[in-house]
Amino acid sequence: MTVATDPSIFVRDTGPAVEREVARGILRHGLTALPVAMVLGFMGWGLDGVLSVAFAGALVLANFWVAATLLAWAARTSISLLMGVSLFGFLLRLGAIVGAVMAVRNMSWVAPVPLGATLILAHLGLLFWEARYVSASLAFPGLKPGSEEK
Amino acid sequence: MSALVLAQAAAEAAGVTNKGWAALGYGVGALGPGIGIGYLVGQSVQAMARQPEAAGMVRTTMFLGIAFVEALALIGFVVFFLAGS
């Protein structure tokens, strides 16, 4: 009698969804930093600055969350799918950001400089923050507080 | 340098505006991140296939790497947006 083996178990990662953990940390840090950025926007551009910073910050956080959700789902399904989702996910998410910004660009509350600056600085700043403080504990779970309980 | 001047002259003759240049710059700027993400994910998949027990670490690093590469495309878009506004 031969034992049938499911080949899919060799080509998918059934481990924890680490992307969601990273994205959760980014969201936590982002929601902490966003009010400060909104105050800076108010000081420079008034109410328009606040709304533009909030809009760009929300876009960046949503982008991280969607990326993490898509990658976590793809990795659990198939590593080949992970490749496709990474590439086409990049196109789709970039397209969504472009679409969202272009949709509001002519509205009265949009201040281009704080909106653009927040898009770049929030994305890079949150990434550097996350890369420094959270990814090390994910990569080496033994260093994470409370890991011995699991 | 002369090629750049010729290209600019040709663009002026064809009526390409600043917005057109900005859009072209954004398109070219998105090429690099596309290539970068393809290479990054390809290497990550190879690493996961070779060492499945390290998949969590590889995926964490891959996710952060993809996000860093995406920042380049975002910068291209913001330049396009600011130049066009």
gemmi code that builds the backbone of each chain (N, CA, C; Angstrom):
import gemmi

chains = {
    "A": [
        ("MET", (0.846, -1.194, 0.000), (0.000, 0.000, 0.000), (0.890, 1.256, 0.000)),
        ("THR", (0.571, 2.154, -0.860), (1.370, 3.384, -0.924), (0.639, 4.503, -0.175)),
        ("VAL", (1.421, 5.337, 0.421), (0.848, 6.461, 1.149), (0.838, 7.687, 0.227)),
        ("ALA", (-0.337, 8.225, 0.011), (-0.436, 9.418, -0.846), (0.015, 10.635, -0.052)),
        ("THR", (0.918, 11.370, -0.616), (1.367, 12.596, 0.063), (0.884, 13.798, -0.724)),
        ("ASP", (0.483, 14.783, 0.005), (0.011, 16.018, -0.625), (1.219, 16.887, -0.970)),
        ("PRO", (1.511, 17.072, -2.270), (2.705, 17.853, -2.627), (2.607, 19.314, -2.203)),
        ("SER", (1.368, 19.791, -1.983), (1.226, 21.218, -1.653), (1.876, 21.563, -0.318)),
        ("ILE", (2.043, 20.539, 0.575), (2.626, 20.876, 1.877), (4.090, 21.274, 1.732)),
        ("PHE", (4.704, 20.906, 0.603), (6.117, 21.247, 0.417), (6.299, 22.623, -0.219)),
        ("VAL", (5.229, 23.172, -0.753), (5.379, 24.440, -1.465), (4.550, 25.558, -0.842)),
        ("ARG", (4.160, 25.396, 0.399), (3.476, 26.511, 1.053), (3.975, 26.613, 2.493)),
        ("ASP", (3.849, 27.804, 3.033), (4.335, 28.047, 4.381), (3.140, 28.108, 5.328)),
        ("THR", (3.040, 27.125, 6.201), (1.884, 27.086, 7.103), (2.208, 27.695, 8.467)),
        ("GLY", (3.329, 28.372, 8.559), (3.735, 29.004, 9.817), (2.897, 30.234, 10.125)),
        ("PRO", (3.246, 30.950, 11.190), (2.467, 32.147, 11.557), (2.566, 33.243, 10.495)),
        ("ALA", (1.524, 34.066, 10.435), (1.478, 35.147, 9.441), (2.347, 36.314, 9.931)),
        ("VAL", (3.634, 36.227, 9.654), (4.559, 37.236, 10.186), (4.318, 38.615, 9.587)),
        ("GLU", (3.823, 38.644, 8.346), (3.573, 39.946, 7.708), (2.535, 40.740, 8.497)),
        ("ARG", (1.515, 40.027, 8.997), (0.473, 40.716, 9.768), (1.040, 41.266, 11.070)),
        ("GLU", (1.980, 40.525, 11.660), (2.610, 41.008, 12.897), (3.367, 42.311, 12.628)),
        ("VAL", (4.117, 42.310, 11.504), (4.871, 43.515, 11.135), (3.905, 44.662, 10.855)),
        ("ALA", (2.850, 44.369, 10.087), (1.885, 45.424, 9.731), (1.171, 45.951, 10.977)),
        ("ARG", (0.909, 45.058, 11.943), (0.250, 45.490, 13.179), (1.141, 46.488, 13.936)),
        ("GLY", (2.451, 46.178, 13.972), (3.395, 47.096, 14.613), (3.452, 48.429, 13.886)),
        ("ILE", (3.436, 48.364, 12.535), (3.466, 49.603, 11.743), (2.211, 50.433, 12.008)),
        ("LEU", (1.053, 49.770, 12.067), (-0.203, 50.494, 12.333), (-0.170, 51.157, 13.711)),
        ("ARG", (0.347, 50.406, 14.692), (0.404, 50.949, 16.053), (1.296, 52.193, 16.091)),
        ("HIS", (2.466, 52.080, 15.479), (3.378, 53.229, 15.451), (2.792, 54.376, 14.624)),
        ("GLY", (2.151, 54.012, 13.504), (1.587, 55.035, 12.619), (0.492, 55.827, 13.301)),
        ("LEU", (-0.389, 55.117, 14.021), (-1.491, 55.814, 14.704), (-0.961, 56.667, 15.852)),
        ("THR", (0.206, 56.283, 16.386), (0.826, 57.106, 17.429), (1.409, 58.385, 16.834)),
        ("ALA", (2.044, 58.254, 15.665), (2.768, 59.388, 15.074), (1.860, 60.315, 14.264)),
        ("LEU", (0.723, 59.785, 13.797), (-0.136, 60.573, 12.902), (-0.633, 61.883, 13.534)),
        ("PRO", (-1.090, 61.886, 14.793), (-1.524, 63.169, 15.387), (-0.417, 64.224, 15.397)),
        ("VAL", (0.829, 63.788, 15.639), (1.951, 64.746, 15.637), (2.113, 65.331, 14.237)),
        ("ALA", (2.048, 64.453, 13.223), (2.177, 64.925, 11.835), (1.031, 65.865, 11.481)),
        ("MET", (-0.166, 65.581, 12.000), (-1.318, 66.450, 11.713), (-1.143, 67.825, 12.350)),
        ("VAL", (-0.565, 67.854, 13.537), (-0.285, 69.154, 14.180), (0.718, 69.942, 13.338)),
        ("LEU", (1.761, 69.237, 12.839), (2.752, 69.906, 11.972), (2.077, 70.423, 10.703)),
        ("GLY", (1.172, 69.622, 10.150), (0.428, 70.050, 8.956), (-0.408, 71.284, 9.237)),
        ("PHE", (-1.010, 71.341, 10.431), (-1.831, 72.503, 10.801), (-0.977, 73.758, 10.943)),
        ("MET", (0.233, 73.566, 11.538), (1.128, 74.714, 11.714), (1.584, 75.286, 10.381)),
        ("GLY", (1.768, 74.406, 9.382), (2.281, 74.864, 8.080), (1.200, 75.283, 7.101)),
        ("TRP", (0.079, 74.551, 7.071), (-0.907, 74.768, 6.010), (-2.338, 74.902, 6.528)),
        ("GLY", (-2.503, 75.003, 7.809), (-3.844, 75.167, 8.367), (-4.672, 73.891, 8.283)),
        ("LEU", (-5.992, 74.057, 8.177), (-6.895, 72.903, 8.169), (-6.651, 72.011, 6.940)),
        ("ASP", (-6.317, 72.654, 5.805), (-6.008, 71.870, 4.602), (-4.833, 70.926, 4.855)),
        ("GLY", (-3.854, 71.423, 5.584), (-2.680, 70.605, 5.904), (-3.051, 69.404, 6.762)),
        ("VAL", (-3.934, 69.651, 7.756), (-4.369, 68.552, 8.641), (-5.062, 67.458, 7.818)),
        ("LEU", (-5.996, 67.892, 6.964), (-6.758, 66.917, 6.176), (-5.859, 66.179, 5.189)),
        ("SER", (-4.912, 66.909, 4.571), (-4.019, 66.273, 3.604), (-3.112, 65.258, 4.288)),
        ("VAL", (-2.577, 65.625, 5.452), (-1.703, 64.708, 6.199), (-2.491, 63.472, 6.630)),
        ("ALA", (-3.722, 63.697, 7.113), (-4.548, 62.568, 7.548), (-4.860, 61.637, 6.382)),
        ("PHE", (-5.172, 62.223, 5.229), (-5.488, 61.410, 4.046), (-4.279, 60.579, 3.623)),
        ("ALA", (-3.116, 61.230, 3.530), (-1.897, 60.514, 3.106), (-1.498, 59.451, 4.129)),
        ("GLY", (-1.627, 59.787, 5.416), (-1.292, 58.810, 6.461), (-2.202, 57.600, 6.389)),
        ("ALA", (-3.491, 57.841, 6.172), (-4.437, 56.728, 6.058), (-4.098, 55.857, 4.853)),
        ("LEU", (-3.696, 56.498, 3.751), (-3.318, 55.735, 2.552), (-2.123, 54.833, 2.836)),
        ("VAL", (-1.112, 55.381, 3.501), (0.109, 54.613, 3.792), (-0.216, 53.426, 4.702)),
        ("LEU", (-1.007, 53.668, 5.753), (-1.333, 52.585, 6.691), (-2.184, 51.511, 6.005)),
        ("ALA", (-3.139, 51.944, 5.189), (-3.972, 50.982, 4.467), (-3.119, 50.160, 3.496)),
        ("ASN", (-2.147, 50.821, 2.865), (-1.262, 50.127, 1.927), (-0.480, 49.022, 2.633)),
        ("PHE", (0.051, 49.326, 3.814), (0.798, 48.315, 4.575), (-0.108, 47.147, 4.960)),
        ("TRP", (-1.316, 47.481, 5.411), (-2.223, 46.441, 5.887), (-2.649, 45.520, 4.741)),
        ("VAL", (-2.975, 46.126, 3.590), (-3.392, 45.321, 2.430), (-2.223, 44.447, 1.957)),
        ("ALA", (-1.024, 45.015, 1.911), (0.147, 44.238, 1.484), (0.368, 43.048, 2.399)),
        ("ALA", (0.276, 43.275, 3.707), (0.510, 42.187, 4.669), (-0.563, 41.113, 4.534)),
        ("THR", (-1.808, 41.530, 4.403), (-2.907, 40.559, 4.294), (-2.754, 39.707, 3.038)),
        ("LEU", (-2.443, 40.372, 1.915), (-2.290, 39.642, 0.657), (-1.127, 38.652, 0.722)),
        ("LEU", (0.024, 39.105, 1.251), (1.202, 38.237, 1.290), (0.998, 37.067, 2.247)),
        ("ALA", (0.364, 37.331, 3.398), (0.120, 36.254, 4.360), (-0.805, 35.202, 3.761)),
        ("TRP", (-1.826, 35.670, 3.057), (-2.761, 34.727, 2.416), (-2.038, 33.920, 1.334)),
        ("ALA", (-1.237, 34.593, 0.523), (-0.557, 33.901, -0.581), (0.447, 32.880, -0.058)),
        ("ALA", (1.180, 33.226, 0.994), (2.188, 32.301, 1.521), (1.543, 31.050, 2.078)),
        ("ARG", (0.345, 31.171, 2.645), (-0.345, 30.000, 3.186), (-0.959, 29.160, 2.084)),
        ("THR", (-1.182, 29.779, 0.926), (-1.794, 29.044, -0.173), (-0.728, 28.333, -1.002)),
        ("SER", (0.240, 29.085, -1.474), (1.301, 28.492, -2.290), (2.436, 29.503, -2.444)),
        ("ILE", (3.649, 29.007, -2.429), (4.796, 29.924, -2.561), (4.849, 30.505, -3.984)),
        ("SER", (4.355, 29.729, -4.961), (4.300, 30.266, -6.330), (3.337, 31.445, -6.389)),
        ("LEU", (2.223, 31.294, -5.692), (1.240, 32.387, -5.658), (1.834, 33.616, -4.972)),
        ("LEU", (2.703, 33.364, -3.989), (3.361, 34.473, -3.280), (4.118, 35.363, -4.258)),
        ("MET", (4.775, 34.720, -5.214), (5.539, 35.454, -6.239), (4.598, 36.354, -7.044)),
        ("GLY", (3.502, 35.762, -7.530), (2.551, 36.523, -8.341), (1.888, 37.635, -7.550)),
        ("VAL", (1.493, 37.304, -6.314), (0.797, 38.306, -5.492), (1.735, 39.462, -5.152)),
        ("SER", (3.011, 39.157, -4.926), (3.965, 40.230, -4.612), (4.069, 41.202, -5.784)),
        ("LEU", (4.223, 40.658, -6.979), (4.426, 41.525, -8.148), (3.145, 42.262, -8.544)),
        ("PHE", (2.044, 41.512, -8.692), (0.816, 42.165, -9.125), (0.196, 42.976, -7.976)),
        ("GLY", (0.460, 42.536, -6.750), (0.005, 43.324, -5.598), (0.666, 44.682, -5.587)),
        ("PHE", (1.945, 44.719, -5.935), (2.675, 45.996, -6.024), (1.992, 46.910, -7.036)),
        ("LEU", (1.693, 46.352, -8.214), (1.033, 47.151, -9.262), (-0.336, 47.637, -8.800)),
        ("LEU", (-1.111, 46.726, -8.215), (-2.473, 47.085, -7.800), (-2.464, 48.143, -6.699)),
        ("ARG", (-1.586, 47.957, -5.705), (-1.572, 48.895, -4.579), (-1.067, 50.266, -5.012)),
        ("LEU", (-0.039, 50.247, -5.886), (0.461, 51.529, -6.404), (-0.627, 52.216, -7.225)),
        ("GLY", (-1.333, 51.416, -8.032), (-2.441, 51.959, -8.821), (-3.527, 52.533, -7.927)),
        ("ALA", (-3.807, 51.846, -6.815), (-4.845, 52.322, -5.896), (-4.430, 53.639, -5.244)),
        ("ILE", (-3.140, 53.745, -4.878), (-2.664, 55.002, -4.272), (-2.754, 56.132, -5.292)),
        ("VAL", (-2.285, 55.853, -6.517), (-2.344, 56.871, -7.580), (-3.797, 57.281, -7.818)),
        ("GLY", (-4.688, 56.292, -7.918), (-6.105, 56.576, -8.155), (-6.713, 57.421, -7.045)),
        ("ALA", (-6.386, 57.070, -5.801), (-6.960, 57.800, -4.667), (-6.476, 59.248, -4.648)),
        ("VAL", (-5.168, 59.438, -4.888), (-4.629, 60.809, -4.858), (-5.158, 61.620, -6.044)),
        ("MET", (-5.210, 60.986, -7.223), (-5.686, 61.723, -8.397), (-7.177, 62.067, -8.268)),
        ("ALA", (-7.910, 61.222, -7.537), (-9.346, 61.481, -7.361), (-9.606, 62.719, -6.511)),
        ("VAL", (-8.687, 62.999, -5.569), (-8.949, 64.138, -4.670), (-8.105, 65.374, -5.000)),
        ("ARG", (-7.242, 65.270, -6.032), (-6.243, 66.332, -6.230), (-6.844, 67.711, -6.489)),
        ("ASN", (-8.045, 67.745, -7.051), (-8.636, 69.056, -7.347), (-9.576, 69.556, -6.252)),
        ("MET", (-9.661, 68.816, -5.175), (-10.557, 69.248, -4.088), (-9.931, 70.404, -3.319)),
        ("SER", (-10.793, 71.200, -2.716), (-10.319, 72.447, -2.104), (-9.409, 72.205, -0.901)),
        ("TRP", (-9.595, 71.077, -0.201), (-8.833, 70.840, 1.029), (-7.462, 70.217, 0.787)),
        ("VAL", (-7.142, 69.909, -0.472), (-5.871, 69.218, -0.750), (-4.724, 70.219, -0.841)),
        ("ALA", (-3.717, 70.017, 0.017), (-2.469, 70.781, -0.064), (-1.400, 69.811, -0.572)),
        ("PRO", (-0.916, 70.009, -1.804), (-0.030, 69.005, -2.417), (1.241, 68.704, -1.631)),
        ("VAL", (1.874, 69.734, -1.084), (3.174, 69.505, -0.427), (3.048, 68.623, 0.825)),
        ("PRO", (2.151, 68.964, 1.779), (2.037, 68.055, 2.930), (1.534, 66.672, 2.563)),
        ("LEU", (0.675, 66.594, 1.550), (0.166, 65.281, 1.133), (1.319, 64.426, 0.581)),
        ("GLY", (2.094, 65.002, -0.344), (3.214, 64.256, -0.931), (4.292, 63.926, 0.088)),
        ("ALA", (4.613, 64.918, 0.923), (5.662, 64.696, 1.929), (5.239, 63.618, 2.925)),
        ("THR", (3.949, 63.630, 3.318), (3.480, 62.611, 4.265), (3.537, 61.223, 3.641)),
        ("LEU", (3.171, 61.126, 2.354), (3.217, 59.821, 1.673), (4.615, 59.215, 1.780)),
        ("ILE", (5.626, 60.021, 1.473), (7.003, 59.494, 1.452), (7.536, 59.319, 2.873)),
        ("LEU", (7.404, 60.378, 3.686), (8.024, 60.329, 5.016), (7.338, 59.305, 5.930)),
        ("ALA", (6.018, 59.193, 5.835), (5.322, 58.207, 6.674), (5.724, 56.793, 6.259)),
        ("HIS", (5.772, 56.556, 4.951), (6.145, 55.220, 4.458), (7.549, 54.848, 4.926)),
        ("LEU", (8.505, 55.718, 4.652), (9.903, 55.411, 5.008), (10.121, 55.426, 6.514)),
        ("GLY", (9.544, 56.424, 7.186), (9.742, 56.540, 8.630), (9.207, 55.332, 9.378)),
        ("LEU", (7.981, 54.919, 9.020), (7.398, 53.758, 9.703), (8.193, 52.495, 9.406)),
        ("LEU", (8.702, 52.397, 8.194), (9.501, 51.208, 7.844), (10.787, 51.140, 8.651)),
        ("PHE", (11.481, 52.268, 8.748), (12.730, 52.278, 9.518), (12.444, 51.972, 10.993)),
        ("TRP", (11.363, 52.565, 11.498), (10.971, 52.348, 12.887), (10.714, 50.855, 13.124)),
        ("GLU", (9.923, 50.281, 12.204), (9.544, 48.875, 12.344), (10.756, 47.957, 12.172)),
        ("ALA", (11.565, 48.264, 11.173), (12.736, 47.418, 10.913), (13.643, 47.384, 12.130)),
        ("ARG", (13.695, 48.479, 12.846), (14.610, 48.557, 13.984), (14.062, 47.863, 15.228)),
        ("TYR", (12.769, 48.054, 15.490), (12.243, 47.625, 16.792), (11.491, 46.293, 16.793)),
        ("VAL", (10.894, 45.919, 15.671), (10.029, 44.733, 15.726), (10.579, 43.542, 14.959)),
        ("SER", (11.170, 43.784, 13.795), (11.550, 42.648, 12.951), (12.600, 41.769, 13.610)),
        ("ALA", (13.449, 42.332, 14.446), (14.462, 41.508, 15.107), (13.804, 40.485, 16.025)),
        ("SER", (12.759, 40.900, 16.746), (12.103, 39.951, 17.642), (11.308, 38.912, 16.869)),
        ("LEU", (10.846, 39.284, 15.636), (10.150, 38.293, 14.822), (11.125, 37.295, 14.220)),
        ("ALA", (12.275, 37.805, 13.819), (13.257, 36.931, 13.196), (13.866, 35.980, 14.222)),
        ("PHE", (13.991, 36.453, 15.446), (14.545, 35.605, 16.502), (13.524, 35.538, 17.637)),
        ("PRO", (12.479, 34.711, 17.475), (11.360, 34.719, 18.427), (11.793, 34.405, 19.852)),
        ("GLY", (12.940, 33.767, 20.039), (13.407, 33.453, 21.380), (13.693, 34.697, 22.197)),
        ("LEU", (13.941, 35.806, 21.492), (14.241, 37.054, 22.184), (12.970, 37.820, 22.566)),
        ("LYS", (11.834, 37.374, 22.024), (10.586, 38.094, 22.256), (10.092, 37.829, 23.675)),
        ("PRO", (9.709, 38.851, 24.425), (9.227, 38.630, 25.784), (7.999, 37.715, 25.779)),
        ("GLY", (7.990, 36.761, 26.660), (6.843, 35.870, 26.786), (6.820, 34.734, 25.788)),
        ("SER", (7.869, 34.562, 24.978), (7.864, 33.528, 23.953), (7.951, 32.123, 24.537)),
        ("GLU", (8.504, 32.003, 25.780), (8.662, 30.669, 26.356), (7.316, 30.047, 26.737)),
        ("GLU", (6.259, 30.905, 26.831), (4.940, 30.379, 27.184), (4.300, 29.637, 26.032)),
        ("LYS", (4.732, 29.945, 24.778), (4.070, 29.346, 23.608), (4.636, 27.972, 23.299)),
    ],
    "B": [
        ("MET", (25.083, 64.783, -23.600), (24.501, 66.105, -23.334), (23.758, 66.626, -24.556)),
        ("SER", (24.402, 66.470, -25.739), (23.738, 66.955, -26.942), (22.482, 66.127, -27.228)),
        ("ALA", (22.531, 64.834, -26.841), (21.347, 63.978, -27.033), (20.195, 64.485, -26.185)),
        ("LEU", (20.529, 64.949, -24.982), (19.502, 65.470, -24.071), (18.882, 66.737, -24.655)),
        ("VAL", (19.757, 67.588, -25.196), (19.269, 68.837, -25.808), (18.385, 68.514, -27.007)),
        ("LEU", (18.824, 67.531, -27.804), (18.030, 67.126, -28.971), (16.672, 66.568, -28.540)),
        ("ALA", (16.698, 65.740, -27.474), (15.445, 65.155, -26.983), (14.504, 66.237, -26.494)),
        ("GLN", (15.080, 67.231, -25.812), (14.264, 68.339, -25.305), (13.668, 69.140, -26.461)),
        ("ALA", (14.508, 69.365, -27.480), (14.029, 70.114, -28.641), (12.921, 69.348, -29.353)),
        ("ALA", (13.110, 68.025, -29.466), (12.092, 67.188, -30.121), (10.798, 67.214, -29.319)),
        ("ALA", (10.931, 67.155, -27.980), (9.749, 67.170, -27.124), (9.020, 68.501, -27.244)),
        ("GLU", (9.802, 69.588, -27.301), (9.177, 70.911, -27.442), (8.435, 71.006, -28.772)),
        ("ALA", (9.085, 70.437, -29.825), (8.446, 70.446, -31.142), (7.161, 69.623, -31.125)),
        ("ALA", (7.180, 68.535, -30.359), (5.990, 67.667, -30.298), (4.954, 68.191, -29.318)),
        ("GLY", (5.279, 69.251, -28.605), (4.317, 69.851, -27.685), (4.185, 69.112, -26.364)),
        ("VAL", (5.254, 68.418, -25.917), (5.197, 67.705, -24.640), (5.321, 68.721, -23.503)),
        ("THR", (4.364, 68.680, -22.606), (4.338, 69.657, -21.511), (5.130, 69.136, -20.313)),
        ("ASN", (5.204, 69.983, -19.273), (5.852, 69.566, -18.029), (5.150, 68.369, -17.417)),
        ("LYS", (3.804, 68.360, -17.534), (3.033, 67.238, -17.010), (3.423, 65.946, -17.731)),
        ("GLY", (3.622, 66.073, -19.036), (4.037, 64.900, -19.830), (5.375, 64.375, -19.373)),
        ("TRP", (6.319, 65.293, -19.131), (7.639, 64.879, -18.630), (7.523, 64.228, -17.265)),
        ("ALA", (6.652, 64.811, -16.436), (6.471, 64.254, -15.083), (5.903, 62.840, -15.158)),
        ("ALA", (4.918, 62.653, -16.044), (4.311, 61.326, -16.186), (5.338, 60.320, -16.706)),
        ("LEU", (6.173, 60.785, -17.665), (7.214, 59.903, -18.203), (8.212, 59.525, -17.099)),
        ("GLY", (8.558, 60.517, -16.287), (9.485, 60.250, -15.173), (8.903, 59.266, -14.185)),
        ("TYR", (7.599, 59.394, -13.918), (6.940, 58.470, -13.000), (6.949, 57.049, -13.560)),
        ("GLY", (6.658, 56.949, -14.866), (6.656, 55.625, -15.510), (8.023, 54.969, -15.456)),
        ("VAL", (9.046, 55.742, -15.768), (10.417, 55.207, -15.726), (10.797, 54.874, -14.279)),
        ("GLY", (10.334, 55.744, -13.353), (10.635, 55.512, -11.938), (9.988, 54.259, -11.383)),
        ("ALA", (8.894, 53.809, -11.971), (8.222, 52.598, -11.483), (8.865, 51.328, -12.028)),
        ("LEU", (9.698, 51.488, -13.075), (10.356, 50.296, -13.660), (11.321, 49.659, -12.674)),
        ("GLY", (12.161, 50.492, -12.067), (13.191, 49.987, -11.147), (12.607, 49.182, -10.000)),
        ("PRO", (11.614, 49.738, -9.263), (11.007, 48.962, -8.191), (10.395, 47.644, -8.669)),
        ("GLY", (9.823, 47.636, -9.883), (9.260, 46.390, -10.417), (10.338, 45.322, -10.560)),
        ("ILE", (11.454, 45.729, -11.124), (12.577, 44.790, -11.275), (13.093, 44.373, -9.896)),
        ("GLY", (13.201, 45.351, -9.004), (13.715, 45.070, -7.655), (12.834, 44.085, -6.900)),
        ("ILE", (11.518, 44.278, -6.970), (10.606, 43.378, -6.250), (10.660, 41.976, -6.860)),
        ("GLY", (10.733, 41.909, -8.183), (10.839, 40.597, -8.833), (12.070, 39.842, -8.366)),
        ("TYR", (13.195, 40.527, -8.330), (14.449, 39.885, -7.894), (14.361, 39.489, -6.422)),
        ("LEU", (13.856, 40.410, -5.600), (13.768, 40.189, -4.143), (12.886, 38.983, -3.814)),
        ("VAL", (11.707, 38.929, -4.440), (10.787, 37.834, -4.139), (11.324, 36.520, -4.700)),
        ("GLY", (11.936, 36.580, -5.871), (12.523, 35.363, -6.449), (13.569, 34.754, -5.520)),
        ("GLN", (14.438, 35.591, -5.006), (15.482, 35.109, -4.088), (14.865, 34.605, -2.785)),
        ("SER", (13.805, 35.267, -2.328), (13.155, 34.840, -1.080), (12.492, 33.471, -1.253)),
        ("VAL", (11.820, 33.280, -2.388), (11.185, 31.982, -2.651), (12.245, 30.884, -2.705)),
        ("GLN", (13.370, 31.199, -3.331), (14.469, 30.230, -3.397), (14.967, 29.902, -1.977)),
        ("ALA", (15.103, 30.938, -1.150), (15.571, 30.721, 0.222), (14.581, 29.873, 1.011)),
        ("MET", (13.268, 30.120, 0.819), (12.245, 29.343, 1.540), (12.236, 27.894, 1.069)),
        ("ALA", (12.476, 27.684, -0.239), (12.509, 26.313, -0.759), (13.727, 25.560, -0.232)),
        ("ARG", (14.840, 26.249, -0.102), (16.059, 25.607, 0.390), (16.003, 25.359, 1.895)),
        ("GLN", (15.412, 26.296, 2.615), (15.412, 26.209, 4.073), (14.018, 26.539, 4.630)),
        ("PRO", (13.076, 25.602, 4.520), (11.691, 25.892, 4.935), (11.585, 26.305, 6.401)),
        ("GLU", (12.479, 25.835, 7.240), (12.369, 26.175, 8.665), (12.673, 27.653, 8.920)),
        ("ALA", (13.323, 28.314, 7.944), (13.623, 29.746, 8.099), (12.614, 30.617, 7.359)),
        ("ALA", (11.483, 30.016, 6.939), (10.523, 30.765, 6.105), (9.986, 32.014, 6.815)),
        ("GLY", (9.735, 31.906, 8.119), (9.203, 33.069, 8.843), (10.155, 34.250, 8.789)),
        ("MET", (11.417, 33.961, 9.024), (12.425, 35.032, 8.994), (12.562, 35.611, 7.580)),
        ("VAL", (12.545, 34.703, 6.590), (12.683, 35.152, 5.192), (11.495, 36.035, 4.812)),
        ("ARG", (10.286, 35.610, 5.223), (9.095, 36.386, 4.859), (9.078, 37.745, 5.550)),
        ("THR", (9.542, 37.789, 6.787), (9.612, 39.082, 7.484), (10.533, 40.034, 6.744)),
        ("THR", (11.716, 39.521, 6.420), (12.698, 40.351, 5.712), (12.179, 40.733, 4.335)),
        ("MET", (11.496, 39.774, 3.671), (10.969, 40.039, 2.329), (9.905, 41.146, 2.379)),
        ("PHE", (9.031, 41.081, 3.379), (7.964, 42.082, 3.493), (8.553, 43.480, 3.685)),
        ("LEU", (9.536, 43.565, 4.576), (10.170, 44.879, 4.799), (10.910, 45.324, 3.537)),
        ("GLY", (11.572, 44.378, 2.862), (12.303, 44.709, 1.630), (11.376, 45.221, 0.546)),
        ("ILE", (10.236, 44.542, 0.375), (9.265, 44.983, -0.640), (8.789, 46.399, -0.321)),
        ("ALA", (8.519, 46.648, 0.961), (8.030, 47.984, 1.345), (9.098, 49.053, 1.094)),
        ("PHE", (10.364, 48.711, 1.361), (11.435, 49.687, 1.098), (11.541, 49.975, -0.407)),
        ("VAL", (11.443, 48.920, -1.222), (11.534, 49.113, -2.680), (10.352, 49.939, -3.179)),
        ("GLU", (9.177, 49.686, -2.595), (7.977, 50.441, -2.986), (8.127, 51.930, -2.744)),
        ("ALA", (8.924, 52.268, -1.746), (9.122, 53.685, -1.428), (9.681, 54.431, -2.651)),
        ("LEU", (10.506, 53.751, -3.447), (11.065, 54.394, -4.646), (9.953, 54.766, -5.618)),
        ("ALA", (9.020, 53.833, -5.816), (7.901, 54.113, -6.715), (7.032, 55.237, -6.156)),
        ("LEU", (6.856, 55.251, -4.831), (6.057, 56.328, -4.209), (6.722, 57.684, -4.419)),
        ("ILE", (8.058, 57.700, -4.289), (8.782, 58.963, -4.506), (8.556, 59.437, -5.942)),
        ("GLY", (8.630, 58.508, -6.893), (8.378, 58.853, -8.305), (6.991, 59.439, -8.485)),
        ("PHE", (5.999, 58.833, -7.816), (4.626, 59.324, -7.951), (4.468, 60.707, -7.331)),
        ("VAL", (5.095, 60.894, -6.169), (4.956, 62.194, -5.485), (5.604, 63.306, -6.325)),
        ("VAL", (6.745, 62.996, -6.936), (7.394, 63.988, -7.815), (6.459, 64.329, -8.977)),
        ("PHE", (5.851, 63.302, -9.558), (4.890, 63.509, -10.650), (3.714, 64.370, -10.179)),
        ("PHE", (3.211, 64.051, -8.971), (2.046, 64.765, -8.432), (2.382, 66.227, -8.163)),
        ("LEU", (3.561, 66.450, -7.561), (3.937, 67.832, -7.239), (4.260, 68.619, -8.504)),
        ("ALA", (4.888, 67.963, -9.476), (5.219, 68.665, -10.726), (3.960, 68.992, -11.514)),
        ("GLY", (2.958, 68.137, -11.396), (1.728, 68.331, -12.162), (0.734, 69.262, -11.492)),
        ("SER", (0.924, 69.523, -10.184), (-0.088, 70.333, -9.475), (0.213, 71.824, -9.599)),
    ],
}
model = gemmi.Model(1)
for chain_id, residues in chains.items():
    chain = gemmi.Chain(chain_id)
    for i, (resn, *xyz) in enumerate(residues, 1):
        res = gemmi.Residue()
        res.name, res.seqid = resn, gemmi.SeqId(i, " ")
        for name, pos in zip(("N", "CA", "C"), xyz):
            atom = gemmi.Atom()
            atom.name, atom.element = name, gemmi.Element(name[0])
            atom.pos, atom.b_iso = gemmi.Position(*pos), 0.0
            res.add_atom(atom)
        chain.add_residue(res)
    model.add_chain(chain)
structure = gemmi.Structure()
structure.add_model(model)
structure.setup_entities()
